[in-house]
Amino acid sequence: MGGETHIEPSKSLETVMPRASLVVEASTIISRRENCRLCGEPNPERVWRLAPTPIGDAYIPTEGLGETQGVYPLELFLCRRCGHAQLLDVVSPEVLYGNFLYVTSISLGLVDHFHRYADDVLQHVHLAEGALAVDIGSNDGTLLRSFQERGLRVLGVDPAREISRKATLSGVETLAALFTAELARQITRERGPATIVTANNTFANVDDVADFAEGIRNLLAPDGVFVCETGYLADLIHEGLIDNIYHEHLGYFSVKPLDAFFRRHHLELINAQHVSTKGGSLRVIVQRAGGPRPVSPSVRHLIDAEIHRGIDRPDAFKELAARIDRVKDRLTGLLRDLKVHGKMLAGYGASVGVTTLLYYFGLGDSLDFLIDDNPAKHGRFSPGYHLPVLPPAVLYHRKPDYLLLLAWRYAEPIMKRHQAYLDHGGRFIIPLPELQVVGPRGEP
């Protein structure tokens, strides 16, 4: 990786609570970039220092409780040249993804979203018999199943070994590997070029984006399309999506720097669309430079909107941090008062982004346990704070007085699903975008 130095993990929180160990030496776990991933400009400006955290998805089993977990910097930088927001501290992909627990199908609404997504993508291509679709970061194969149902050959690429194995057993062949230019050449040699290449909530996780772009160019058929869906920086700033910031997410994208990046790599961004998934995402469609499709006016429209809103300037991040800190002050004050009065507090959500919320807001001593819908998390303990993660049924046995919706973007469906909790006197706390408490029959 160009322009990097190795750094030690942060020690600032290690004496506060027990942590589970990582089996790799610290110097091989994390490294520091010194330049922008997209344009190479040296020394991006730090615009937000969040609380250092353990690896966000490192929910550990009981046998790991006696070990020590590393805590690593979580700082957001902005490139002065192209306006790309990014983390410069890079945790090893082997550490991040080797025992990855998240699966696409558990997320509310994502299965239906990917069915519609497949139909949308197919409107942009002419399918020859035996056309190949490759999904990078394919997870459990949810999107590829939609392409299979529409008659395409499919191949997944995902470094999470166990998830890849299960996807292959379910009928979606998946390579347990990181996507690289060399792997792209191998796929093309063995299976031919791809008419469709997708990467959803994956491109943000890539450090060497130049190699990734070369791989896309190598893999695409001359009339093929690369479709990428990723978190949108404009939404992160406007909606306060602090839980989208964690070590896996190295890049926080907007159209302006992406357009210039693809041009430098002989690719062409031809369509850009704002979509609602994960609190607000950006979907872009890319072809080889000089490809058969015209550039949509949507690209220029979103670039102009980004410039108008100033998301490529440090002031936008200073305002965001101030807004989140106001929420933090109100939330921690509320929880402190509730604990003083002997109330039982639990959190709903045990995702990778929840770790960012728990550490930024300092909630380790405020919550008695976490609840999550993902069975893979049940019986495990949260990174660093080691809060037990329990199934939703526990909500009705232990009956916490207040339930903090750490999965706050899904507040409406969660509250609807657990109306019985409200009916029996429970209360939901929704931390973001503004703190609110919801009681029985919707009472504040």
N, C-alpha and C positions, 0 to 999 in steps of 0.2 A: 504494500500500500504506500503510495507516494507521500512524502512529507509527513512522517510520523515519528514519535518517540514513545517509548514505553513509560508508563507511570504506575505508581503503586495505588492500590485501592484506598479509598478514604477510610480513616480510622475514627472519624469524629463521632460515630454513633456506636462503635463496637463495644464500648464498655457499658452501654445502657441496658442491653438485653442479650440473652443467649442467641446464637445464630448457628446455622448448619453449614458444614464446611464444603468447599469446592475442592475437588481432588487435583486440580491443576495449579501449578505455581502462579502467584499473582502476576508476575511479569509476562506470562503467556496468556493471561485471561483478558487483559485490557491494554489498549495502546491509544495514543493520542495523535490525531491528525493535526497538521499545521496549515492546511489549505482547503479551499472550497472543493467539495466533491464534483460539482457540476462544471465549474469554469477554471479551477486551479488557482484562483487568486489567493495569495498567502494571508495568513492572520485574520480570519473573520472576527467580527466584533461580538463579544459576549453580551447578550441582551437580556438573559434571564438565568439566574442561578437557582435551581430548584433544590430541594433537600436530597442529599445522596441516598440511594436506596440499594437493597439487594437486587438481584435479578428478579424482575417483576413476576415471572411465572414459576419461580422456584418454590412452589408449595411442597412441603416436605412430609414424608411419612413419620410415624411415631418414632421409629428407630433413629431418625436423624436429629432428634431434639437435643441431644447432648453435644452436638458438634457445633462448629462455628461457621457462620455465613458471612461472606465478604460484602461490603457496602461500597458502591461505586458512584463517582460523580454523575450528576444529571444536570447538564448546563446547555442552554440553547444559544447558538451563535448565528449571526447573520452576515452573509457575504456582502461586502461594500460594493462589489462590482456588479454582480448579477441579481442580488436580492434573495438568494436561496437561504432558507433557515435550516439549521442542522445541528446535530450533536457531533462533537469532535472526539469524544471519548468512545472508543469502539470495543465492545466486549466480544470475545471470540465466539463465532457462530457455533462451534462445537459445544460450548458451554450453554449458549442460549437455547439451542434447538435439539440437542441430543435426546432429551427426555421431555420434549414439548407436550403439554397437556391439552391445549385448546383445540377444539374441533369445530369446523364451520357449522355443522348441522345443529349444534346446541344453541346458536345465537338466534334470538327472536327475529323472525322475518327473513333471514338470509337465504334459506332454501328457496322460498318463493321469489326472492330478489334475483337469484342466479338463474332460475327458469326464464324470467323475463329478460335478463341480461343476455342469455344465449340467443333468444329471438332477435334482440336488438343488434347483436354482432352480425348475425347471419344476413341482415339487410345490407351490409356493407361489402359482402363478398359474393363471388360467383363460385359455387361449389362444383368441382369436377368429381367424378366417381373416385372414391377412396381418399378424399381430402383428409388431411391430418390436422388435428387441433392439439396444441401443446399448452398446458397450464403450468406456469412456474409458481411454486408455492401452492401446490394443488390441495394440500391438506387431505381431507377425507374423500376427495373426488366429487364433491357436490356439483360443481359447475361442469366438470367433464361428463358426468352422467347425463346432464341436459344435452350436451353435444352428441353423446352416444345415441340418445333417443331420437336425434334428428339425423342419424345415419353417418356420422363422421367416425373415422379412426381417432383414438385419443391416446394421449400419453401425459402422465403427470410427472412433475419434478418437485421433490420436497425433501429437505434434509432431515426431517423428523422420522427417525427410523421405524418406530413402532406404528405410527400413523400411516406411513407409506406402506408398510407390510399389510396392514389391515385393509387399506384401500385396494391394493393389488388382489388380495383374497376376495374382495367384494366384486371384482370384475373390472376395476379401473387400474390398468397397469401404471405403476408409479415407481420412478427411479428415486431411491433414497440418496439424494446428492444435492449439493449446491449447484445452481445454474451458473455456468461459466461459458466463455467463448469456445473453449476446447470441447466442453460437453455438447454445445450446440453443433459444432462441426461433426462430432461423432453421431449425433441423432440424425443429422442430414445425410451422412454417408449410409447409415443403416436403414433409414425409414423414408428418406426423401424430404424435401422442404415442406414447411408447414404453411397451410393457407391461413390459419388462425393461430396466433400466439397470444396468451393472456397472462397477466400478472395482477392479481387482486390483493390489495393490502400486503404486498410483497416488495415492491420496488423501494418503498421507504426503508426496508430492512437491509438494503444492499450498500456496502461500503464502496466497492470498486465499481462504480456505475459506468465507467468507460468500458470496462471489460463486458459488463452486462449488455450495453448497447451494441458492442461488436457481436456478441452472441445473438442478439435479436436480428441484426442485419444478416448474419450467416444463416440463421434458421429460416427466415422468411422466404416464401416463394416470391417471384417478381411482382405478382399481383396480390400478395398476402397482406394482412393487417396485424399489427400489434395493438392490443387493447389493454390499457392499464387503468385500474381503479385504485385510488389511494386517498388518504386523508388530505383535505384541502386546507391550506394554511389560512385562507380567508375565514373559514368556519371556525378553526381553532381559536383565532383571535376574537372573532365576533361573539361566539357562543361560550367562550371560556372552557374549551375542551382540554383541561389540564391533564385528564386521565388518558389522553392520546399521546402524552409525552412519556416515553420510557426507553430503556436501553435498546430494545429491538428496533425502534423507530429512529433511524439515523437521519432521515430526510423528511422535511415538512414542506410539501410542494405547492407551487403556484404555477400558473400557465406561462408567465413571462420568462422566468429562468429556464423552464422546461423546453420552451420553443427554441431558445438559443442553443441549449444543450443538444437537442436532437439534430439540429442543423450541423453542428460541429462534427457529428458522427454519421453524416450522410444518411440521415433519416429525416422524415418530414412529418410534423404534427399537423394533421388535417382536420381534426374535430376535437372540441373540448366541451364538456358538459358537466354542470353541477348536479350531483345526485344526493339523495337524503341519507344514504346508509352511514352508519357509525357516527351519527351526529353531523355529518356533512362531508361529502367526498367529491373528488374530482375524477372524472373519467375522460381519458384522452385516447384518441385513435391515431396511430402512426403507420406510415408506409415507408418503403424505401424511397430515397430522394429520387425525384423524377417519376414517381409511380403514377398509376392511371387515374387517381381521384383528385379533384380540385380541393383546395383548402376552404373549409367552411368559414363563413363570417363569425361563427361562434368563438373562434380563436382570438380574433382581434377584439371582439366584444368583451371577453373576460379579461384580457390584458389591460384594456382601458379601465375596466372597473377596478382592477387591482391597483393600478397607478392612482386612481382617484381616491381609493380608500387608504393608500399609504402603507400597505402591508409589507413593502420592501424597505421600510424605514424603522429605525430603533424606537421611535416614539410610540409606535403601535404596541410594542412589547412591554414598554414601561407602563402604559395605560392598562394593559392586560394584567400584569403582575400586581398593580395597585388594586384592581378590581377583585382579583382572587384573594388578596390579603385581607380585604374588607370582609369577604365571606368567611375566611378563616377565623378572624377575630370574633365574629358573631357566632359561628358554629362552635368553636371551642368554649366560648362563654356559656352557651346554652347547655352543652354536654357536661361541663363542670358543675353547673347548678343542678342538673338532673342527678348526677352522681352524688352530690352532697345530700340530696333528698332521698337517696336510697333506691333510685330507679334502676331497673335492669335495661341495658342497652345492647342491641345487636346490630350488625351490619348486613345488608343484603348485597351480595356480589363478591366474587373471589376471582376476578379476572386479573390479567397482567397490569391493566391500568389502575386497578384498585390499589395496588402497592404504591403507586405514585400519590394517590389521594391520602392514604393512611400516613405516609411519611411527611408529605407537605403540610398536612393539617395536624400532625402529631397525635394520632388517635389510638396508639397502641395501648394506652392505659384506660381508654374511655369505653371500649367495647368488650363485652363478655365473650362473644363468639361471632362467626360469620355464617351466613346461609348462602348457598349457591345451587343453581339448577343442574350443574354439570356433575354427574355421578363420579367422574374421574377425580374430582376435588374432595369428595366426601371422605372424612377420616384423616385428611391431611391438615397441615398447619401453615398459616400464611408466612410469606418470606419475612424473616427478621423478627417481627413481633410475635410470631408463633400463635396466632389466634386460631382456635380449632374451626374447621370448616364442616358444616353440618347440612343435612338435607332440609328442604323446606318444611317437611312434616314436623320438624322440631319446633317450628314457630308456634304450633298449637299445643305442644307439651310443656315447653319451658316458659312460654307466654311472656316474652320481654315487653316491658312497658312502652318502649320506643324502638322503632326499626329504622336505622339510618340507611337510606337508599344510595349506597355507593355506586350501584348501577343506575345512576340518576337519569340517564337518557332513556331508560326503559320504565320510568316511573309509572306512566299511565297503565301499561299492561300488567305490571307487577301488582299495583294497587287493585286493579280489577280482579286479578286472579286470587288475591288474598283479601277480598272484601270481608270474609268471615273474621279475619284478624281485627279489622276495624270495628266490626259489629260487636265484638266482645271487649271493646275498650282500648285496643291498641292504637298507637299513633305512628304515622310515618313522618320521618324527617327527610326532606328533599334538599340537599345542600346547594345545588347549582341549577340554573345560572344565578338564582338568588335564593337565599335560605327561606324555606317555608316549612311549616308543620301542618299535617293534615290529620284530623281526628275523625271520630265516628260521624257518619253522614256528611263527610266533607268539611266538618267544622274545623276552624283553625285552632 
